[in-house]
Amino acid sequence: MASISKRQQRVDSVRKWIVKKTLPEGQYTNEFELCAKFAMSRTQVRDILKELEVQNIIVRRQRKGIRVREIPRKEAFDVFEILEALEVIAIRKAAVSSNPRDIDTLRKHAYDFNLAHENKDVKAKKKSDIAFHKKILDMSGNEAVKHMACNYLLIEEAFKIGTPGRPDPLNKYSIASHEAIVDALEARDVINAEKLIKQHFRFASVV
């Protein structure tokens, strides 16, 4: 499968940076800052920003600048449905091709999540949770699915959707769920892996 184009990589980098930069409430960036950060011309930056506006990812505010768009709660949880569908595709392939090194990496991410939970470190929990899911996407070998899912994971991160900062029972479920998913992948049990990832997303999206 063809790799993601250099232009698309650049668009993704700019989008990711805008999300990270403007995530704190009230933060904005601007074209000049983006030009300096990515060593691009204003024309190139404006083309990318137009694309992100069309995708309804960013908004512009006169005399303030650019920031990631705020989305309604219903739309935020629609993201979970899309992520679930993409990760189901990924986990089917990952279960067939898993190897000991992949499993060790997943177990490490699951361990990091558990440790962050014990330390009440919400930021570290989110980071390890996203790393866990990105590893499954990597294991699939499907670049298109990985690319699409990573974009939605970015939205999930930006709007703090999911279990890491939520009540303790939900986090404990995530801990057990991560471990069960790794066990299924290690056993190359495609049916159980798919079932578990569906349960994981649906439980995580409970309001």
Secondary structure as GFF3:
##gff-version 3
##sequence-region A 1 207
A	DSSP	alpha_helix	6	22	.	.	.	ID=ss1
A	DSSP	alpha_helix	31	38	.	.	.	ID=ss2
A	DSSP	alpha_helix	42	54	.	.	.	ID=ss3
A	DSSP	beta_strand	58	61	.	.	.	ID=ss4
A	DSSP	beta_strand	65	68	.	.	.	ID=ss5
A	DSSP	alpha_helix	73	97	.	.	.	ID=ss6
A	DSSP	alpha_helix	100	118	.	.	.	ID=ss7
A	DSSP	alpha_helix	122	140	.	.	.	ID=ss8
A	DSSP	alpha_helix	143	158	.	.	.	ID=ss9
A	DSSP	alpha_helix	168	186	.	.	.	ID=ss10
A	DSSP	alpha_helix	190	204	.	.	.	ID=ss11
###
